[in-house]
Amino acid sequence: MKQKTRPDPKIEVQIRFVSIMQRYSGERDFKLKVPPDPAAACDFIIQHYNIPWKDKLEKSTRIFINKQLAQVFIKSGKNLQEGDSLVFIPISGGG
């Protein structure tokens, strides 16, 4: 009897690491399969690339999902769709 396979619970999205964030992936733009839940997707990316997130980086980097702050997108209750984009942008200071 052939066993039914469950569909892959992950979707492919576009990731962009800006500036110093590129050191974690070695790339600026790439695609990655992530969970459709946006909060889980952000956590997945952080863990996948061993980004030391719970420190200064968390406070100095913003994550955008489809050009919205990740927190706003997450609060909307929407799931990610194939082809959506997640961008990690470090905040630059200056004076």
mmCIF file as gemmi writes it, N, C-alpha and C atoms, coordinates in Angstrom:
data_model
loop_
_atom_site.group_PDB
_atom_site.id
_atom_site.type_symbol
_atom_site.label_atom_id
_atom_site.label_alt_id
_atom_site.label_comp_id
_atom_site.label_asym_id
_atom_site.label_entity_id
_atom_site.label_seq_id
_atom_site.pdbx_PDB_ins_code
_atom_site.Cartn_x
_atom_site.Cartn_y
_atom_site.Cartn_z
_atom_site.occupancy
_atom_site.B_iso_or_equiv
_atom_site.pdbx_formal_charge
_atom_site.auth_seq_id
_atom_site.auth_asym_id
_atom_site.pdbx_PDB_model_num
ATOM 1 N N . MET Axp A 1 ? 0.849 -1.178 0 1 0 ? 1 A 1
ATOM 2 C CA . MET Axp A 1 ? 0 0 0 1 0 ? 1 A 1
ATOM 3 C C . MET Axp A 1 ? 0.893 1.239 0 1 0 ? 1 A 1
ATOM 4 N N . LYS Axp A 2 ? 0.587 2.135 -0.903 1 0 ? 2 A 1
ATOM 5 C CA . LYS Axp A 2 ? 1.376 3.355 -1.014 1 0 ? 2 A 1
ATOM 6 C C . LYS Axp A 2 ? 0.948 4.347 0.071 1 0 ? 2 A 1
ATOM 7 N N . GLN Axp A 3 ? 1.942 4.848 0.776 1 0 ? 3 A 1
ATOM 8 C CA . GLN Axp A 3 ? 1.676 5.801 1.849 1 0 ? 3 A 1
ATOM 9 C C . GLN Axp A 3 ? 1.562 7.199 1.261 1 0 ? 3 A 1
ATOM 10 N N . LYS Axp A 4 ? 0.553 7.933 1.69 1 0 ? 4 A 1
ATOM 11 C CA . LYS Axp A 4 ? 0.384 9.31 1.227 1 0 ? 4 A 1
ATOM 12 C C . LYS Axp A 4 ? 1.477 10.176 1.824 1 0 ? 4 A 1
ATOM 13 N N . THR Axp A 5 ? 2.021 11.035 0.998 1 0 ? 5 A 1
ATOM 14 C CA . THR Axp A 5 ? 3.018 11.971 1.513 1 0 ? 5 A 1
ATOM 15 C C . THR Axp A 5 ? 2.329 13.3 1.785 1 0 ? 5 A 1
ATOM 16 N N . ARG Axp A 6 ? 2.7 13.889 2.871 1 0 ? 6 A 1
ATOM 17 C CA . ARG Axp A 6 ? 2.153 15.188 3.226 1 0 ? 6 A 1
ATOM 18 C C . ARG Axp A 6 ? 2.859 16.261 2.42 1 0 ? 6 A 1
ATOM 19 N N . PRO Axp A 7 ? 2.128 17.284 2.022 1 0 ? 7 A 1
ATOM 20 C CA . PRO Axp A 7 ? 2.791 18.361 1.286 1 0 ? 7 A 1
ATOM 21 C C . PRO Axp A 7 ? 3.828 19.047 2.175 1 0 ? 7 A 1
ATOM 22 N N . ASP Axp A 8 ? 4.86 19.565 1.541 1 0 ? 8 A 1
ATOM 23 C CA . ASP Axp A 8 ? 5.91 20.252 2.273 1 0 ? 8 A 1
ATOM 24 C C . ASP Axp A 8 ? 5.288 21.448 3.001 1 0 ? 8 A 1
ATOM 25 N N . PRO Axp A 9 ? 5.416 21.502 4.326 1 0 ? 9 A 1
ATOM 26 C CA . PRO Axp A 9 ? 4.808 22.611 5.057 1 0 ? 9 A 1
ATOM 27 C C . PRO Axp A 9 ? 5.581 23.921 4.91 1 0 ? 9 A 1
ATOM 28 N N . LYS Axp A 10 ? 6.612 23.915 4.096 1 0 ? 10 A 1
ATOM 29 C CA . LYS Axp A 10 ? 7.392 25.132 3.916 1 0 ? 10 A 1
ATOM 30 C C . LYS Axp A 10 ? 7.125 25.716 2.529 1 0 ? 10 A 1
ATOM 31 N N . ILE Axp A 11 ? 7.326 27.025 2.425 1 0 ? 11 A 1
ATOM 32 C CA . ILE Axp A 11 ? 7.15 27.726 1.167 1 0 ? 11 A 1
ATOM 33 C C . ILE Axp A 11 ? 8.456 28.441 0.815 1 0 ? 11 A 1
ATOM 34 N N . GLU Axp A 12 ? 8.639 28.714 -0.451 1 0 ? 12 A 1
ATOM 35 C CA . GLU Axp A 12 ? 9.871 29.387 -0.883 1 0 ? 12 A 1
ATOM 36 C C . GLU Axp A 12 ? 9.648 30.894 -0.924 1 0 ? 12 A 1
ATOM 37 N N . VAL Axp A 13 ? 10.513 31.607 -0.218 1 0 ? 13 A 1
ATOM 38 C CA . VAL Axp A 13 ? 10.454 33.072 -0.171 1 0 ? 13 A 1
ATOM 39 C C . VAL Axp A 13 ? 11.803 33.643 -0.577 1 0 ? 13 A 1
ATOM 40 N N . GLN Axp A 14 ? 11.796 34.913 -0.903 1 0 ? 14 A 1
ATOM 41 C CA . GLN Axp A 14 ? 13.019 35.636 -1.26 1 0 ? 14 A 1
ATOM 42 C C . GLN Axp A 14 ? 13.58 36.273 0.007 1 0 ? 14 A 1
ATOM 43 N N . ILE Axp A 15 ? 14.86 36.068 0.263 1 0 ? 15 A 1
ATOM 44 C CA . ILE Axp A 15 ? 15.529 36.651 1.433 1 0 ? 15 A 1
ATOM 45 C C . ILE Axp A 15 ? 16.575 37.643 0.944 1 0 ? 15 A 1
ATOM 46 N N . ARG Axp A 16 ? 16.671 38.757 1.639 1 0 ? 16 A 1
ATOM 47 C CA . ARG Axp A 16 ? 17.746 39.723 1.353 1 0 ? 16 A 1
ATOM 48 C C . ARG Axp A 16 ? 18.407 40.092 2.672 1 0 ? 16 A 1
ATOM 49 N N . PHE Axp A 17 ? 19.719 39.923 2.715 1 0 ? 17 A 1
ATOM 50 C CA . PHE Axp A 17 ? 20.523 40.364 3.849 1 0 ? 17 A 1
ATOM 51 C C . PHE Axp A 17 ? 21.297 41.598 3.398 1 0 ? 17 A 1
ATOM 52 N N . VAL Axp A 18 ? 21.059 42.715 4.046 1 0 ? 18 A 1
ATOM 53 C CA . VAL Axp A 18 ? 21.701 43.969 3.677 1 0 ? 18 A 1
ATOM 54 C C . VAL Axp A 18 ? 22.924 44.187 4.562 1 0 ? 18 A 1
ATOM 55 N N . SER Axp A 19 ? 23.987 44.689 3.953 1 0 ? 19 A 1
ATOM 56 C CA . SER Axp A 19 ? 25.2 45.102 4.639 1 0 ? 19 A 1
ATOM 57 C C . SER Axp A 19 ? 25.818 43.973 5.474 1 0 ? 19 A 1
ATOM 58 N N . ILE Axp A 20 ? 26.05 44.221 6.761 1 0 ? 20 A 1
ATOM 59 C CA . ILE Axp A 20 ? 26.746 43.239 7.596 1 0 ? 20 A 1
ATOM 60 C C . ILE Axp A 20 ? 25.996 41.926 7.742 1 0 ? 20 A 1
ATOM 61 N N . MET Axp A 21 ? 24.703 41.917 7.473 1 0 ? 21 A 1
ATOM 62 C CA . MET Axp A 21 ? 23.928 40.679 7.588 1 0 ? 21 A 1
ATOM 63 C C . MET Axp A 21 ? 24.397 39.631 6.577 1 0 ? 21 A 1
ATOM 64 N N . GLN Axp A 22 ? 25.029 40.071 5.491 1 0 ? 22 A 1
ATOM 65 C CA . GLN Axp A 22 ? 25.497 39.143 4.462 1 0 ? 22 A 1
ATOM 66 C C . GLN Axp A 22 ? 26.559 38.185 4.979 1 0 ? 22 A 1
ATOM 67 N N . ARG Axp A 23 ? 27.226 38.53 6.055 1 0 ? 23 A 1
ATOM 68 C CA . ARG Axp A 23 ? 28.275 37.643 6.572 1 0 ? 23 A 1
ATOM 69 C C . ARG Axp A 23 ? 27.708 36.32 7.07 1 0 ? 23 A 1
ATOM 70 N N . TYR Axp A 24 ? 26.426 36.293 7.404 1 0 ? 24 A 1
ATOM 71 C CA . TYR Axp A 24 ? 25.831 35.052 7.924 1 0 ? 24 A 1
ATOM 72 C C . TYR Axp A 24 ? 25.479 34.066 6.816 1 0 ? 24 A 1
ATOM 73 N N . SER Axp A 25 ? 25.093 34.563 5.666 1 0 ? 25 A 1
ATOM 74 C CA . SER Axp A 25 ? 24.71 33.677 4.57 1 0 ? 25 A 1
ATOM 75 C C . SER Axp A 25 ? 25.761 33.645 3.468 1 0 ? 25 A 1
ATOM 76 N N . GLY Axp A 26 ? 26.594 34.669 3.41 1 0 ? 26 A 1
ATOM 77 C CA . GLY Axp A 26 ? 27.555 34.773 2.323 1 0 ? 26 A 1
ATOM 78 C C . GLY Axp A 26 ? 26.922 35.302 1.043 1 0 ? 26 A 1
ATOM 79 N N . GLU Axp A 27 ? 25.647 35.647 1.113 1 0 ? 27 A 1
ATOM 80 C CA . GLU Axp A 27 ? 24.931 36.142 -0.058 1 0 ? 27 A 1
ATOM 81 C C . GLU Axp A 27 ? 24.061 37.324 0.338 1 0 ? 27 A 1
ATOM 82 N N . ARG Axp A 28 ? 23.73 38.106 -0.663 1 0 ? 28 A 1
ATOM 83 C CA . ARG Axp A 28 ? 22.816 39.228 -0.426 1 0 ? 28 A 1
ATOM 84 C C . ARG Axp A 28 ? 21.37 38.802 -0.684 1 0 ? 28 A 1
ATOM 85 N N . ASP Axp A 29 ? 21.123 38.188 -1.833 1 0 ? 29 A 1
ATOM 86 C CA . ASP Axp A 29 ? 19.779 37.776 -2.23 1 0 ? 29 A 1
ATOM 87 C C . ASP Axp A 29 ? 19.763 36.286 -2.495 1 0 ? 29 A 1
ATOM 88 N N . PHE Axp A 30 ? 18.781 35.603 -1.949 1 0 ? 30 A 1
ATOM 89 C CA . PHE Axp A 30 ? 18.663 34.158 -2.168 1 0 ? 30 A 1
ATOM 90 C C . PHE Axp A 30 ? 17.251 33.718 -1.825 1 0 ? 30 A 1
ATOM 91 N N . LYS Axp A 31 ? 16.924 32.505 -2.198 1 0 ? 31 A 1
ATOM 92 C CA . LYS Axp A 31 ? 15.617 31.933 -1.881 1 0 ? 31 A 1
ATOM 93 C C . LYS Axp A 31 ? 15.806 30.844 -0.841 1 0 ? 31 A 1
ATOM 94 N N . LEU Axp A 32 ? 14.783 30.679 -0.005 1 0 ? 32 A 1
ATOM 95 C CA . LEU Axp A 32 ? 14.846 29.696 1.068 1 0 ? 32 A 1
ATOM 96 C C . LEU Axp A 32 ? 13.429 29.216 1.359 1 0 ? 32 A 1
ATOM 97 N N . LYS Axp A 33 ? 13.298 27.94 1.686 1 0 ? 33 A 1
ATOM 98 C CA . LYS Axp A 33 ? 12 27.401 2.097 1 0 ? 33 A 1
ATOM 99 C C . LYS Axp A 33 ? 11.861 27.589 3.597 1 0 ? 33 A 1
ATOM 100 N N . VAL Axp A 34 ? 10.766 28.233 3.989 1 0 ? 34 A 1
ATOM 101 C CA . VAL Axp A 34 ? 10.512 28.564 5.386 1 0 ? 34 A 1
ATOM 102 C C . VAL Axp A 34 ? 9.072 28.193 5.748 1 0 ? 34 A 1
ATOM 103 N N . PRO Axp A 35 ? 8.758 28.119 7.044 1 0 ? 35 A 1
ATOM 104 C CA . PRO Axp A 35 ? 7.369 27.904 7.442 1 0 ? 35 A 1
ATOM 105 C C . PRO Axp A 35 ? 6.499 29.085 6.996 1 0 ? 35 A 1
ATOM 106 N N . PRO Axp A 36 ? 5.232 28.866 6.669 1 0 ? 36 A 1
ATOM 107 C CA . PRO Axp A 36 ? 4.372 29.974 6.237 1 0 ? 36 A 1
ATOM 108 C C . PRO Axp A 36 ? 4.028 30.968 7.347 1 0 ? 36 A 1
ATOM 109 N N . ASP Axp A 37 ? 4.127 30.557 8.6 1 0 ? 37 A 1
ATOM 110 C CA . ASP Axp A 37 ? 3.886 31.481 9.705 1 0 ? 37 A 1
ATOM 111 C C . ASP Axp A 37 ? 5.044 32.485 9.736 1 0 ? 37 A 1
ATOM 112 N N . PRO Axp A 38 ? 4.768 33.787 9.647 1 0 ? 38 A 1
ATOM 113 C CA . PRO Axp A 38 ? 5.859 34.761 9.53 1 0 ? 38 A 1
ATOM 114 C C . PRO Axp A 38 ? 6.805 34.792 10.728 1 0 ? 38 A 1
ATOM 115 N N . ALA Axp A 39 ? 6.291 34.657 11.942 1 0 ? 39 A 1
ATOM 116 C CA . ALA Axp A 39 ? 7.169 34.646 13.121 1 0 ? 39 A 1
ATOM 117 C C . ALA Axp A 39 ? 8.057 33.407 13.098 1 0 ? 39 A 1
ATOM 118 N N . ALA Axp A 40 ? 7.482 32.27 12.743 1 0 ? 40 A 1
ATOM 119 C CA . ALA Axp A 40 ? 8.258 31.037 12.652 1 0 ? 40 A 1
ATOM 120 C C . ALA Axp A 40 ? 9.284 31.125 11.531 1 0 ? 40 A 1
ATOM 121 N N . ALA Axp A 41 ? 8.934 31.803 10.453 1 0 ? 41 A 1
ATOM 122 C CA . ALA Axp A 41 ? 9.87 31.965 9.332 1 0 ? 41 A 1
ATOM 123 C C . ALA Axp A 41 ? 11.082 32.793 9.758 1 0 ? 41 A 1
ATOM 124 N N . CYS Axp A 42 ? 10.839 33.881 10.472 1 0 ? 42 A 1
ATOM 125 C CA . CYS Axp A 42 ? 11.953 34.711 10.957 1 0 ? 42 A 1
ATOM 126 C C . CYS Axp A 42 ? 12.853 33.904 11.886 1 0 ? 42 A 1
ATOM 127 N N . ASP Axp A 43 ? 12.246 33.17 12.809 1 0 ? 43 A 1
ATOM 128 C CA . ASP Axp A 43 ? 13.027 32.328 13.727 1 0 ? 43 A 1
ATOM 129 C C . ASP Axp A 43 ? 13.807 31.266 12.963 1 0 ? 43 A 1
ATOM 130 N N . PHE Axp A 44 ? 13.177 30.67 11.948 1 0 ? 44 A 1
ATOM 131 C CA . PHE Axp A 44 ? 13.832 29.641 11.143 1 0 ? 44 A 1
ATOM 132 C C . PHE Axp A 44 ? 15.087 30.201 10.473 1 0 ? 44 A 1
ATOM 133 N N . ILE Axp A 45 ? 14.972 31.379 9.871 1 0 ? 45 A 1
ATOM 134 C CA . ILE Axp A 45 ? 16.115 32.006 9.185 1 0 ? 45 A 1
ATOM 135 C C . ILE Axp A 45 ? 17.232 32.305 10.182 1 0 ? 45 A 1
ATOM 136 N N . ILE Axp A 46 ? 16.882 32.866 11.317 1 0 ? 46 A 1
ATOM 137 C CA . ILE Axp A 46 ? 17.87 33.199 12.345 1 0 ? 46 A 1
ATOM 138 C C . ILE Axp A 46 ? 18.607 31.948 12.815 1 0 ? 46 A 1
ATOM 139 N N . GLN Axp A 47 ? 17.869 30.87 13.038 1 0 ? 47 A 1
ATOM 140 C CA . GLN Axp A 47 ? 18.493 29.621 13.484 1 0 ? 47 A 1
ATOM 141 C C . GLN Axp A 47 ? 19.286 28.952 12.359 1 0 ? 47 A 1
ATOM 142 N N . HIS Axp A 48 ? 18.736 28.969 11.148 1 0 ? 48 A 1
ATOM 143 C CA . HIS Axp A 48 ? 19.389 28.324 9.997 1 0 ? 48 A 1
ATOM 144 C C . HIS Axp A 48 ? 20.785 28.905 9.747 1 0 ? 48 A 1
ATOM 145 N N . TYR Axp A 49 ? 20.915 30.2 9.919 1 0 ? 49 A 1
ATOM 146 C CA . TYR Axp A 49 ? 22.202 30.867 9.667 1 0 ? 49 A 1
ATOM 147 C C . TYR Axp A 49 ? 22.978 31.165 10.946 1 0 ? 49 A 1
ATOM 148 N N . ASN Axp A 50 ? 22.536 30.613 12.068 1 0 ? 50 A 1
ATOM 149 C CA . ASN Axp A 50 ? 23.229 30.81 13.348 1 0 ? 50 A 1
ATOM 150 C C . ASN Axp A 50 ? 23.5 32.28 13.639 1 0 ? 50 A 1
ATOM 151 N N . ILE Axp A 51 ? 22.495 33.105 13.434 1 0 ? 51 A 1
ATOM 152 C CA . ILE Axp A 51 ? 22.625 34.532 13.692 1 0 ? 51 A 1
ATOM 153 C C . ILE Axp A 51 ? 22.459 34.758 15.193 1 0 ? 51 A 1
ATOM 154 N N . PRO Axp A 52 ? 23.443 35.393 15.836 1 0 ? 52 A 1
ATOM 155 C CA . PRO Axp A 52 ? 23.352 35.637 17.282 1 0 ? 52 A 1
ATOM 156 C C . PRO Axp A 52 ? 22.328 36.734 17.571 1 0 ? 52 A 1
ATOM 157 N N . TRP Axp A 53 ? 21.069 36.381 17.498 1 0 ? 53 A 1
ATOM 158 C CA . TRP Axp A 53 ? 19.983 37.35 17.477 1 0 ? 53 A 1
ATOM 159 C C . TRP Axp A 53 ? 19.673 37.973 18.824 1 0 ? 53 A 1
ATOM 160 N N . LYS Axp A 54 ? 19.707 37.238 19.887 1 0 ? 54 A 1
ATOM 161 C CA . LYS Axp A 54 ? 19.289 37.763 21.205 1 0 ? 54 A 1
ATOM 162 C C . LYS Axp A 54 ? 20.404 38.578 21.855 1 0 ? 54 A 1
ATOM 163 N N . ASP Axp A 55 ? 20.766 39.66 21.204 1 0 ? 55 A 1
ATOM 164 C CA . ASP Axp A 55 ? 21.832 40.518 21.699 1 0 ? 55 A 1
ATOM 165 C C . ASP Axp A 55 ? 21.694 41.866 20.999 1 0 ? 55 A 1
ATOM 166 N N . LYS Axp A 56 ? 22.807 42.495 20.732 1 0 ? 56 A 1
ATOM 167 C CA . LYS Axp A 56 ? 22.798 43.801 20.079 1 0 ? 56 A 1
ATOM 168 C C . LYS Axp A 56 ? 22.174 43.742 18.691 1 0 ? 56 A 1
ATOM 169 N N . LEU Axp A 57 ? 22.382 42.629 17.986 1 0 ? 57 A 1
ATOM 170 C CA . LEU Axp A 57 ? 21.877 42.525 16.624 1 0 ? 57 A 1
ATOM 171 C C . LEU Axp A 57 ? 20.357 42.651 16.576 1 0 ? 57 A 1
ATOM 172 N N . GLU Axp A 58 ? 19.689 42.065 17.543 1 0 ? 58 A 1
ATOM 173 C CA . GLU Axp A 58 ? 18.227 42.151 17.609 1 0 ? 58 A 1
ATOM 174 C C . GLU Axp A 58 ? 17.766 43.602 17.742 1 0 ? 58 A 1
ATOM 175 N N . LYS Axp A 59 ? 18.525 44.393 18.471 1 0 ? 59 A 1
ATOM 176 C CA . LYS Axp A 59 ? 18.159 45.787 18.699 1 0 ? 59 A 1
ATOM 177 C C . LYS Axp A 59 ? 18.592 46.705 17.565 1 0 ? 59 A 1
ATOM 178 N N . SER Axp A 60 ? 19.54 46.246 16.749 1 0 ? 60 A 1
ATOM 179 C CA . SER Axp A 60 ? 20.079 47.124 15.715 1 0 ? 60 A 1
ATOM 180 C C . SER Axp A 60 ? 19.747 46.691 14.294 1 0 ? 60 A 1
ATOM 181 N N . THR Axp A 61 ? 18.856 45.714 14.146 1 0 ? 61 A 1
ATOM 182 C CA . THR Axp A 61 ? 18.471 45.227 12.823 1 0 ? 61 A 1
ATOM 183 C C . THR Axp A 61 ? 16.953 45.171 12.731 1 0 ? 61 A 1
ATOM 184 N N . ARG Axp A 62 ? 16.424 45.598 11.619 1 0 ? 62 A 1
ATOM 185 C CA . ARG Axp A 62 ? 14.981 45.526 11.389 1 0 ? 62 A 1
ATOM 186 C C . ARG Axp A 62 ? 14.71 44.456 10.329 1 0 ? 62 A 1
ATOM 187 N N . ILE Axp A 63 ? 13.615 43.744 10.534 1 0 ? 63 A 1
ATOM 188 C CA . ILE Axp A 63 ? 13.18 42.748 9.565 1 0 ? 63 A 1
ATOM 189 C C . ILE Axp A 63 ? 11.912 43.281 8.905 1 0 ? 63 A 1
ATOM 190 N N . PHE Axp A 64 ? 11.896 43.262 7.594 1 0 ? 64 A 1
ATOM 191 C CA . PHE Axp A 64 ? 10.733 43.685 6.836 1 0 ? 64 A 1
ATOM 192 C C . PHE Axp A 64 ? 10.18 42.489 6.07 1 0 ? 64 A 1
ATOM 193 N N . ILE Axp A 65 ? 8.864 42.373 6.042 1 0 ? 65 A 1
ATOM 194 C CA . ILE Axp A 65 ? 8.183 41.351 5.257 1 0 ? 65 A 1
ATOM 195 C C . ILE Axp A 65 ? 7.307 42.091 4.258 1 0 ? 65 A 1
ATOM 196 N N . ASN Axp A 66 ? 7.603 41.895 3.001 1 0 ? 66 A 1
ATOM 197 C CA . ASN Axp A 66 ? 6.857 42.59 1.938 1 0 ? 66 A 1
ATOM 198 C C . ASN Axp A 66 ? 6.761 44.095 2.206 1 0 ? 66 A 1
ATOM 199 N N . LYS Axp A 67 ? 7.885 44.69 2.551 1 0 ? 67 A 1
ATOM 200 C CA . LYS Axp A 67 ? 8.038 46.134 2.779 1 0 ? 67 A 1
ATOM 201 C C . LYS Axp A 67 ? 7.309 46.657 4.021 1 0 ? 67 A 1
ATOM 202 N N . GLN Axp A 68 ? 6.861 45.751 4.892 1 0 ? 68 A 1
ATOM 203 C CA . GLN Axp A 68 ? 6.261 46.145 6.173 1 0 ? 68 A 1
ATOM 204 C C . GLN Axp A 68 ? 7.165 45.657 7.287 1 0 ? 68 A 1
ATOM 205 N N . LEU Axp A 69 ? 7.21 46.401 8.384 1 0 ? 69 A 1
ATOM 206 C CA . LEU Axp A 69 ? 7.939 45.881 9.537 1 0 ? 69 A 1
ATOM 207 C C . LEU Axp A 69 ? 7.383 44.507 9.885 1 0 ? 69 A 1
ATOM 208 N N . ALA Axp A 70 ? 8.257 43.579 10.211 1 0 ? 70 A 1
ATOM 209 C CA . ALA Axp A 70 ? 7.832 42.209 10.498 1 0 ? 70 A 1
ATOM 210 C C . ALA Axp A 70 ? 6.775 42.172 11.593 1 0 ? 70 A 1
ATOM 211 N N . GLN Axp A 71 ? 6.934 42.985 12.632 1 0 ? 71 A 1
ATOM 212 C CA . GLN Axp A 71 ? 5.974 42.979 13.734 1 0 ? 71 A 1
ATOM 213 C C . GLN Axp A 71 ? 4.569 43.354 13.246 1 0 ? 71 A 1
ATOM 214 N N . VAL Axp A 72 ? 4.493 44.298 12.332 1 0 ? 72 A 1
ATOM 215 C CA . VAL Axp A 72 ? 3.2 44.731 11.787 1 0 ? 72 A 1
ATOM 216 C C . VAL Axp A 72 ? 2.593 43.601 10.951 1 0 ? 72 A 1
ATOM 217 N N . PHE Axp A 73 ? 3.425 42.98 10.109 1 0 ? 73 A 1
ATOM 218 C CA . PHE Axp A 73 ? 2.945 41.88 9.274 1 0 ? 73 A 1
ATOM 219 C C . PHE Axp A 73 ? 2.465 40.721 10.141 1 0 ? 73 A 1
ATOM 220 N N . ILE Axp A 74 ? 3.215 40.389 11.168 1 0 ? 74 A 1
ATOM 221 C CA . ILE Axp A 74 ? 2.859 39.283 12.065 1 0 ? 74 A 1
ATOM 222 C C . ILE Axp A 74 ? 1.531 39.573 12.761 1 0 ? 74 A 1
ATOM 223 N N . LYS Axp A 75 ? 1.351 40.805 13.237 1 0 ? 75 A 1
ATOM 224 C CA . LYS Axp A 75 ? 0.108 41.177 13.926 1 0 ? 75 A 1
ATOM 225 C C . LYS Axp A 75 ? -1.104 41.146 12.996 1 0 ? 75 A 1
ATOM 226 N N . SER Axp A 76 ? -0.875 41.263 11.696 1 0 ? 76 A 1
ATOM 227 C CA . SER Axp A 76 ? -1.994 41.25 10.744 1 0 ? 76 A 1
ATOM 228 C C . SER Axp A 76 ? -2.65 39.873 10.654 1 0 ? 76 A 1
ATOM 229 N N . GLY Axp A 77 ? -1.924 38.842 11.106 1 0 ? 77 A 1
ATOM 230 C CA . GLY Axp A 77 ? -2.477 37.489 11.072 1 0 ? 77 A 1
ATOM 231 C C . GLY Axp A 77 ? -2.315 36.79 9.734 1 0 ? 77 A 1
ATOM 232 N N . LYS Axp A 78 ? -1.676 37.441 8.775 1 0 ? 78 A 1
ATOM 233 C CA . LYS Axp A 78 ? -1.475 36.842 7.452 1 0 ? 78 A 1
ATOM 234 C C . LYS Axp A 78 ? -0.329 35.835 7.499 1 0 ? 78 A 1
ATOM 235 N N . ASN Axp A 79 ? -0.428 34.819 6.664 1 0 ? 79 A 1
ATOM 236 C CA . ASN Axp A 79 ? 0.684 33.894 6.462 1 0 ? 79 A 1
ATOM 237 C C . ASN Axp A 79 ? 1.495 34.344 5.266 1 0 ? 79 A 1
ATOM 238 N N . LEU Axp A 80 ? 2.727 33.887 5.211 1 0 ? 80 A 1
ATOM 239 C CA . LEU Axp A 80 ? 3.57 34.142 4.049 1 0 ? 80 A 1
ATOM 240 C C . LEU Axp A 80 ? 3.06 33.332 2.867 1 0 ? 80 A 1
ATOM 241 N N . GLN Axp A 81 ? 3.293 33.859 1.68 1 0 ? 81 A 1
ATOM 242 C CA . GLN Axp A 81 ? 2.942 33.181 0.434 1 0 ? 81 A 1
ATOM 243 C C . GLN Axp A 81 ? 4.219 32.948 -0.373 1 0 ? 81 A 1
ATOM 244 N N . GLU Axp A 82 ? 4.161 31.992 -1.29 1 0 ? 82 A 1
ATOM 245 C CA . GLU Axp A 82 ? 5.294 31.75 -2.188 1 0 ? 82 A 1
ATOM 246 C C . GLU Axp A 82 ? 5.725 33.071 -2.817 1 0 ? 82 A 1
ATOM 247 N N . GLY Axp A 83 ? 7.036 33.322 -2.815 1 0 ? 83 A 1
ATOM 248 C CA . GLY Axp A 83 ? 7.572 34.51 -3.465 1 0 ? 83 A 1
ATOM 249 C C . GLY Axp A 83 ? 7.597 35.762 -2.609 1 0 ? 83 A 1
ATOM 250 N N . ASP Axp A 84 ? 7.031 35.733 -1.411 1 0 ? 84 A 1
ATOM 251 C CA . ASP Axp A 84 ? 7.104 36.899 -0.534 1 0 ? 84 A 1
ATOM 252 C C . ASP Axp A 84 ? 8.562 37.2 -0.211 1 0 ? 84 A 1
ATOM 253 N N . SER Axp A 85 ? 8.82 38.399 0.288 1 0 ? 85 A 1
ATOM 254 C CA . SER Axp A 85 ? 10.207 38.766 0.59 1 0 ? 85 A 1
ATOM 255 C C . SER Axp A 85 ? 10.383 39.134 2.056 1 0 ? 85 A 1
ATOM 256 N N . LEU Axp A 86 ? 11.517 38.702 2.594 1 0 ? 86 A 1
ATOM 257 C CA . LEU Axp A 86 ? 11.942 39.054 3.945 1 0 ? 86 A 1
ATOM 258 C C . LEU Axp A 86 ? 13.299 39.72 3.823 1 0 ? 86 A 1
ATOM 259 N N . VAL Axp A 87 ? 13.428 40.9 4.406 1 0 ? 87 A 1
ATOM 260 C CA . VAL Axp A 87 ? 14.658 41.672 4.301 1 0 ? 87 A 1
ATOM 261 C C . VAL Axp A 87 ? 15.156 41.997 5.698 1 0 ? 87 A 1
ATOM 262 N N . PHE Axp A 88 ? 16.447 41.734 5.937 1 0 ? 88 A 1
ATOM 263 C CA . PHE Axp A 88 ? 17.103 42.031 7.201 1 0 ? 88 A 1
ATOM 264 C C . PHE Axp A 88 ? 18.013 43.238 6.972 1 0 ? 88 A 1
ATOM 265 N N . ILE Axp A 89 ? 17.663 44.366 7.608 1 0 ? 89 A 1
ATOM 266 C CA . ILE Axp A 89 ? 18.389 45.619 7.387 1 0 ? 89 A 1
ATOM 267 C C . ILE Axp A 89 ? 18.946 46.131 8.713 1 0 ? 89 A 1
ATOM 268 N N . PRO Axp A 90 ? 20.274 46.239 8.817 1 0 ? 90 A 1
ATOM 269 C CA . PRO Axp A 90 ? 20.838 46.843 10.021 1 0 ? 90 A 1
ATOM 270 C C . PRO Axp A 90 ? 20.574 48.345 10.038 1 0 ? 90 A 1
ATOM 271 N N . ILE Axp A 91 ? 20.306 48.871 11.208 1 0 ? 91 A 1
ATOM 272 C CA . ILE Axp A 91 ? 20.11 50.3 11.371 1 0 ? 91 A 1
ATOM 273 C C . ILE Axp A 91 ? 21.486 50.939 11.407 1 0 ? 91 A 1
ATOM 274 N N . SER Axp A 92 ? 21.681 51.948 10.585 1 0 ? 92 A 1
ATOM 275 C CA . SER Axp A 92 ? 22.978 52.625 10.605 1 0 ? 92 A 1
ATOM 276 C C . SER Axp A 92 ? 22.835 53.929 11.357 1 0 ? 92 A 1
ATOM 277 N N . GLY Axp A 93 ? 23.813 54.2 12.15 1 0 ? 93 A 1
ATOM 278 C CA . GLY Axp A 93 ? 23.803 55.449 12.909 1 0 ? 93 A 1
ATOM 279 C C . GLY Axp A 93 ? 24.681 56.47 12.223 1 0 ? 93 A 1
ATOM 280 N N . GLY Axp A 94 ? 24.549 57.634 12.62 1 0 ? 94 A 1
ATOM 281 C CA . GLY Axp A 94 ? 25.373 58.675 12.038 1 0 ? 94 A 1
ATOM 282 C C . GLY Axp A 94 ? 25.148 59.975 12.786 1 0 ? 94 A 1
ATOM 283 N N . GLY Axp A 95 ? 25.911 60.91 12.438 1 0 ? 95 A 1
ATOM 284 C CA . GLY Axp A 95 ? 25.728 62.157 13.135 1 0 ? 95 A 1
ATOM 285 C C . GLY Axp A 95 ? 26.186 63.316 12.34 1 0 ? 95 A 1
